[in-house]
Structures are given as structure tokens and as C-alpha cells.
């Protein structure tokens, strides 16, 4: 008999996987740190990933009106820049994937919302699905999170969680 993993829904909001570490003071003085820490949302005392995803929503609203190819091109550029930024900041603070560095949640949410229908309900669904997959980390997301290091490693598991979420949104939008 196959045993399925148990998903605790409260973990969507508590961010149980990573211990809470002090937020570098440079977050409030250095624009690159501020961006890497999700425009300050990663400094929240609990659930920085959830707040980072919430902070991504206004930026998504700015991007959602782009033509599909422009949206994807912007997403690729943002992914590369975020990967480089995460690599640089993590080296400076000597902590790989600090829980407060949540620019990766922005990228994951933007992937989730590729070609999503317009409307607040789709944004809420995208938020919930992305947080679910980002925390649960089903295969192969878990492997990506554990095996790929550096800035790219910090971003790629969120991209994968976003792809899972995007797939579900696309299927639902086709059916509805």
C-alpha cells in the first residue's frame, strides 16, 4: 500500500520548513537586499514566504496585461536576475536560502500565473496552489530544492512549484 504524505494546511501560512533567522539590517539600507527580501516582506516575523507571495501580487497585476511572449520574456529575465541576486546576497550573508529572501516566491507566483484568466478568484487560486506546492514540495520539487545549490537552486524549486500550479490553473480554466 502506498502511503501518501500528509498535508497540514496550516503550514501554508506558518512556513514550517525553515528556521527563523535574523534579518540582516542591510535589508533596510541596501536596495539589492530590499529586493532579495521581497521588498521587505521577507522581514516578517512569521511566514515570510507567504507574505512574499502576497507582495508579488501587485507586481503580477502590472505584468498580467503584457502579451504572452512579452510576459514570458520578462519572466525569464526576472528569473535570471533573481538567481544572480540570490547567489550574491546569500554569499554575503553566509546563509544559503535565508527564509526571508523571498524574491523566489515572486518568480514562482509569476510562473503560476502564466496565461491565467483575469480575475481575483484566479489570483487567489494561484496564491493558494503556489503556496501549497512550494511548502509541500512533491517530487521532483523536493529533489530540486535539495540537490541544486546557489542562486539558481533557490529559484528553481519555486519555478517548479509554479509550473505545477500553472498546470492546474490551465486545466481548470479549460474546464470552466
N, C-alpha and C positions, 0 to 999 in steps of 0.2 A: 504494500500500500504506500502510495506517495503521500508524504506529509507536506502540506502547503504551509508557507510562512504565515505567521500571524501578523496582521497589520493593525497597529494601535493608532486609531485616527487622531488621538490627542497628540501624537508625535508630529503631525502636520504643523503644529503651532509651537512645539517646545524645542525642536531641533536637537534631538537626543543624541545624535552620533558624535558630536564634537564637544570637548570640554570648553567651558567659557574661559578665555584667556583675556588678559588686559588689552584694551585697545590702545595702540600707540598714539601718543599725543600729537604726532605729526599729521594725524587724520584731519585735524582742525587747522593746520598751518600749511600743509603741502597739498596743492591741487591734485597731484597724482595719487596720493594716499586717499584723499577725499573721494576720488572717483573709484579707486580699487575697493574702498569700503562702502560701495553702493551709495555714493553721495551722502554719506553719513549714516545711512540706515543700518549698516553693519555694526555701529556702535551701540545699538540697542542692547540692554542688559539680558534679554532673553529672546530667543527665536530670530536671530539676525538674518537667517536665510529667508524666513517668511516675510520679514519686513523689507528685505532686499527685493524680493519678488513683487511686493506691493509697490515699492518705489519704481520698479520697472514699468508699471502700467502707464503712467503719464508719458514716458518716453515711447512706449509702444503706440500710444494714441497719436503721437507725432509722426511715427513711421508708417502706420497702417494704410495711409492714403497713397503711398508710393505704388507705382506699377510693380507687379510681381518680380520682374527681373531686377529692378532697382532695389526693392526690399531685400532680396536675396543677396545682391551685391553688397549692400550696406551691411547686412548681417555677416557676410564673410569678412569684410574689412574690420568690423567691430570685434569679431571673434579673434582675428589675428592680433589686433591691438590689445585686446583684453588679455590674451595669453601672454604677450610680451610684458604687459604691465604687472600681471600677477607674478610672473617669474622675477621681475626686478624687485618688487616690494617684498616678496617672500624671502629673497636673498638678503635684503637689507634688514629685515626684522628677525631673520634666522628662524622663521617658523614656516614650514610648508603648509599651505592651505589653511591659514588662520581662519577660524569660523566667522570672523567679522568681515573678511574680504569676500564680498558678495556680488561683485561685478559679474561673476559667473552665473548668478541667478538671472541677471538681466538677459544674458545671451540665451540661457535655457528657455526663458519665457518668450523671447523673440522667436526662437525656433518653434516653440509650441504654437505660436500664433501665425505661422506661415499660412497664408491663404485662408485664414479663419473668417467666417462670416462676421459681418459687423453686428455689434450689439453688446450690451452689458452682460447679458446671460452667457455669451460665448467667452467673454473676458473672465468672468467668474469661473466658468467651467475650466478654462485654460489654466487659471491660477491653481485651482484645486488639483487638477490632473498633474500639473508640473510639480507641485509640492509633494504629491503622493509618490510619484516616480523618483523624484530627487531624494526623498528620505528612504523609501523602501529599497531602492537600487536593485531591481530584479536583474537577472542575467541579460546581457553582458555588462550592464552599467556598473555592477559591483566590481567586476574584473578591471574595467577601465579606471575606476576610482583607485584601486589598489596597485595596479601594475604600471600605470603611466604617470610619470612624475613631472615636475617643473610646471611652468605656467600653462602649457598645453594640457597637462594632466589635470590641472584644476578646472579647466574649462570643459574638457571632452565628456566627462560624465554628465554634466548639465546639458550639453548638446544632445547626448543620447536620451536623457530623460525627456528633453524637449521633443525629440523625434517620436518617442512612444506616445507622448501626449498629443502631438500634432496628428499622428495616425488616427487616434481615437476621435479627435475633433473632425477630421476629414470624413471618417466613416459616418459619424452622427450627422454631419451637415448633408451628406449624400442621402441619408435615410429620411431626413426630416423635410 
